[in-house]
Every structure is written in C-alpha cells, then in structure tokens.
Amino acid sequence: MVEETAKLFTGEVVFHDCTETETVMTGDPRTAGFVQVLQGRVRDAARLRGLTRNMIPAFAEFRPEILCALLALHGDGGYTSAVYFTSEHAAREGERKEPPPGLKRLMAELDALTEGTVSYLDLPRPWLAFPG
C-alpha cells in the first residue's frame, strides 16, 4: 500500500504510522473548502493532548470556520494535524482575529511546547474521499 501511494507523488514521500490519533473538533469535514496540514515536534505529547482538549470549546466559538481537526502523534515527539475549514477566505480572516485572553494564554502555552518550526501545507482545493 505504501509503495502504491508513493507512486502518486513527485519527490520524497514520508509516511508515519501513528497509533495515537485524536479528533479535535467534530464538524463535517466533507464540506471543507480548504484544509491546512501542520507538522512539527513537541516536548510533551501528553500535555499537547490535554491543552488541545481544554481549548476545544473556546476555540470552536472563536473560530467557527473550523469544521474539524485531526491530530496524529508519531510516537517520537512529532505530530501531524489536519484542520478542515469552510473556505480559505474564512480561514485567513480567522487568522487575523485577536483571541480572547483565556484562549490566548492556552495558545501561548501550546506554542511553548513546540520544538523548532512548524511546517504548513495548504490544500486550497481539497479532494476528500470517505468510505461509503
């Protein structure tokens, strides 16, 4: 399966077997008009999961254009996250908003867990396939 999938890409392809995954928000990703994939490393994966869970209600209210997000932990401090948005325009507008103080503190704590830089891959016209 890995070899067959790799043939569909140009350049180097990296696969991660992630045994720890989490649905961060639970909207319908099938309606997404834009997806952003983030990859990075964190010092404390357990703390990342805890902060993420604590942020969900406030973040869902603050950024209603986010339909859902998935978090996959690589097991070595690395992670991949996919965030599904209603549209790229709505996502960019949301990025410019100033978060409320409590959420801003949680976001700063989350940023402090990050090791190095986070890479972003924007998928402006996502092709989403679901079973069934």
Summary of the structure (lengths in Angstrom):
residues: 132
radius of gyration: 15.3
end to end distance: 19.9
largest distance: 47.2
contacts: 328
relative contact order: 0.25
helix: 36%
strand: 32%
